[in-house]
Amino acid sequence: MKTFDHSTNISKLQEYLYEKKWLQEEEEVLATEKPGDGNMNVVLRVKTNQRSFILKQSRPFVQKYQQIAAPIERLIVEHQFYKNLENSALNAHMPKILGCDISNFVMLLEDLGDCEDMVTIYNTREINKKAFQKLIFIIGLVHRTKVTDNYPDNLAMRELNHQHIFILPFLKDNGFSLDDIQQGLQELSIPYKNDKALKKVIKKVGKKYLSKGKTLLHGDYYPGSWMTEKNNLYVIDPEFSFRGFAEFDLGVMAAHLIIATGKKKYLKRIHLNYDGKINFKLLSKVAGIEIMRRIIGLAQLPIDRTIDEKKKLLKKARKMILV
């Protein structure tokens, strides 16, 4: 397998791109750069004398935390997701595929330019109404897209995600010191790790997450996957995609809006604005679990919140789970 990253020799990369017939005549690679802080994969912005594009490659581990194994086939899932949506209205909200080399787990994507991801909402503590409406519209279109039964079940990625969402945050001894993140967080987590009623519900929702559903999901619908550029809004990184239940994507979305703003009203807003029938209690449970795992789990967010603010969020989340 040929591998590429920011240290790859330009001539080696150019030779590969010519070999794949992905470069035009007389097109030369001038430079590469990192377009942002990716977690899962190698992501390069390739600049040529004619244009720029994004090269993405998956590895058998999480790029940012290479001690964590992750299925290399996730790039194939991402490719399938984009291919299934490229002829729909979602075309305007996702990068176009320029090429795909399955044998080396490489994909070339349109460069969306100077986009910013929406993690900034954690600091501003608000999301504007237009962006909220667009996000609901986009995920509704994803969920209504019909895919065939041979769409990847992505079970290995789901099993990895299942551990980080439903299991590890609620283990008494998971080898992760929360006080290294923020003093007092470890003590704050203990009542939830000992809460049998809570863990029973979490286990049930986790089981549903691993079962096969009928709805096409993005699978990681949170601010790190939402990109803005002027008035445009794009959704990227669907490598956790699978066919499941709509409340999962929507619950994750709700959780992050509640974490950002501190306002539980986004649960009802999503329920009211979503074009489709959903189970409000299931939506609430997923959102509560996602809030908890982002505060007392391993997958921490770039949020600046006091222990007291986190305590309030955890209390909200517990009520949402036990609804």
N, C-alpha and C positions, 0 to 999 in steps of 0.2 A: 504493500500500500504506500502510495506517495503521500507525504505529509507536508503541510505548509503552515507557516505562522509568520509573525512580523520580522523574524530573523532570517527568513528564506532569501537566498540569493535571487536578485531580480532576474538574471538571465535564466536561472532554473525555472522560475515561475513563468516567464515569457515562453520558454520552450514548451512547457506543459500546456499553456493556453493556446498556442499555435497548433500543437498536436491534436487538441480537442476541437480545433477550428472555431474557437471562440473569439479570436482576434481578426480584425479586418486586415486587408493588405496594407502594408506599410504602417500598421499600428504598432507602437512600441510602449512597453511598460516603463514608466518613469519613476514611480515610487509606490510604496504601500504605507498605510497608516491604520491605526485602530480607530474605528468610527465611534466607539463608546465602550463602556464597561460591560462586556458580555460575561455571563456566568457559565453557561453550559458548553459553548462551542468556540472554536477559533473563528474569528470574524475579522476580515481585512477589507479595507477600502483600497481598491486597486486603481491607480491613476495612470492613464495612458496619454499619448499626445493627441488623442481625439475625444476622450470621455473618461468617466469614472464608473465603476461598478463594485458590487459587494461580492466577495468570495467567502463562503461559509463552509466549514468542514467540521464534522463530528468526530470525536475520538471515543475510545471505550471507557472514558472517565469524564467527570465534570471538569471542564477546563480551569475554572477558578479554584476548585478544591480537588486536586488530582488524586488524592487518596480515596475519593468516593467514586466507585465504579458506576458506570451508566451505559445503557445499551447504545452501541454505535449506530444502530438502525434508526435512531430517532430522526435523522436527516431525511430518510425515506418517507417517514410519516409526514414531516413538514412539507416535503415535495408533493405528496398526495393531497394534502389539505389545499395547497395553493392551486394545484391542477384542477381540483373539483370546483373551485370557486372562480377560476379565471374568466369564465364567460358570463358571470352574473354581475349584478349591480355592485357587488363587493370589490370588483376590479379596481375601482377608484380609491379603495381604502387599504390596498395591500400591494406590496412590491411585486413587480412582474418577474417571472422566472426567465433568465437568459440562457441557462444551460444547467445540465445535471449529469454528474458522473457517479453512478451508483457504486461502481467497483472501488472508488476511492472516497466515497461518502463526501463528495464536494458538490456544492450548488452555487451557481452564479445568479445574483439577484440585482434588480434595478437599484441604483443608488438613489435613495429618497432625499438626498441633500442634507442641509443643516437642520435635521429634525432634533427635537428634544423629547425624551420620554416624560411621562406625566408624573414621575415620582416627586416632582416639585409640589404636588398638592399636599404632601405630608407637611411641608413647611408653611405653605400659604393657608392651609386648613380650610380650603374651599375648592369647589369645582364649578366652573360656570355652566349655566343651564344648557347652552348650545352643545358643549362637549358632552354633557350627560345624555342629552337626547340622541346625539350621534352614536355614542357608545351602546345605547339601548337598541337603536336602529340596526347597527352593524351586527351585534350578537344575535338579534332576532333573525336576520337574513342567514347567518351561519346555521342557526338551529333549524331553519326551514329548508335548507339545502338537502336534497335527497342524494344519498350515496349508496353504492352497491354493498352487498353483504361481504364482499372481499376487501372492504376498507380495513386497513390495519387495526387490529384490536389493541396494539401498543401496550400489551399487558406488562412487559418488563419495565417500561417507564412508569406505568401506573403503580406497580408494586413498589418501585423506588419512592414515588410521590406519596403513596399510602403510608409508608414508614414515617415520612417527615410530617405528614398532616395528622394522621390518626393514632400513631403509636408512640414514637419517640418523645414528643412534647409532654406526654402524660405518664411516662415511666419515672418512678422515684429516683432511680439511678441510671441516667442515660449517658454518663460520662461527660456531660456538658455543663460547665459552671456558669450559671446565669449571672452571678456576681461579677464575672469578668466583663460582662456587657454593661451592667449597672448595679451598683451596690444596693442590696435589699430586694433584688428581683427574685433570687433563689427562694427566700422566705415567702415572698408573695405567691410563688407558684405551688407551694406545698399543699394548701387546702384543695386545690384543683386536681393534683396528682393523687390525692387520697379520697376523692369524691366518687363513690361507687355508682351512684345514680347517674352522674354525669358521664362516666366512662362507659356505662352500659349503652347509652344513646349514641355516643361517639363510635363505639364498636359497630353498632347497627348501620349507621350512615357509611362507615368505612367499608362494610361488606357490600353495600349498594354501589359504592364507587368502583369496586373491583368486578362487579357483575356487568354483563353485556346489556346495553340499552339500544335505543333506536334513533336517538338524536345526535347529529354531528356536533361535537363540542370543540371549542378552541383548546380548553384544558388548562390554561394558565392566564385567565382573563383578569389581569391586575395592572396597575399603572406602569410597571416596567415593560409591558407589552403594548402600551398605548403611546403612539408617537404623534407629536404635533409639529406642523410646519406652516406658519402663517395661519390661514383658515382651514388648512387640511388636517384630517385626522386619519392616521394609519394604524392598523393592528398587525403586529409581527410575532415571530417566535411561537408558532403553533405546534411545537415538537411534542407536547403532552396531549395532543388531540386524540380523541377516540369517540366511539358511539356510546353515549351514556344518557344522563338525564339533565334537562335544561337547568334545573335548580342548582346544579353544581357550578356552572359558569356564572350564573346570576348571583349565587350566594357568595362566591369569591369576590365578584365586583362589589356587592353590597358591603362586605367586610372591610374592604380597603377604603371605601368612601366613608364608612363609619370611623375607622381608625384615623383617617385624615381630618375629618370635621368634628368628630365626637358626637355626631347626631345620628340617632337610630332611625330617624324618619326616612332614610334612604331605602330601608327595607320596603316600606309601603310604596314609595315612589317607583321603585323598580317593579313591584307587583302591579301597580296601576298602569305604568307606561309600556310594559312589555307586551308585544303583540303575540299572544299565545296563552294557552291555559297552563298555569303552574300551581303547585302545591305550596301555599304560603308557609306552612309549618316546616316543610322540608327546606325551603329557601332560608328560613330563619335559622334552622339547625346548622346548615352548611356555613352560613355567615358567621355564626357564633364560634364554630370550630376553627374557622380560618383566622378569626381575630385572636383567639387563644394561642394557636400555634405560632402566630407571628410575634407574639409577646413573650411566650415562655418556651418556644421551640428553637430549633437550630437555625432555621431560615429567617434571620432577623432583617428588619427593614431599616432604611436610613431615616429613622424618626427621632426627633428630639422631644421626649415627653418625660415629665417627672414621674416618680414612683406612684404618687397619688393619682395622676392622670391614668397611668397604666392599671392601677387598682380599680378605678371606675370603669375602664374599658372591659376588664376581666369580669366584673360583676354584671355588666350589660350582656356580655357574651354568654355567661352561664344561664341567664334568664332566657336568652334567645335559643339556646340549645334545649332547655327543658320546657319549651313552649307547649 
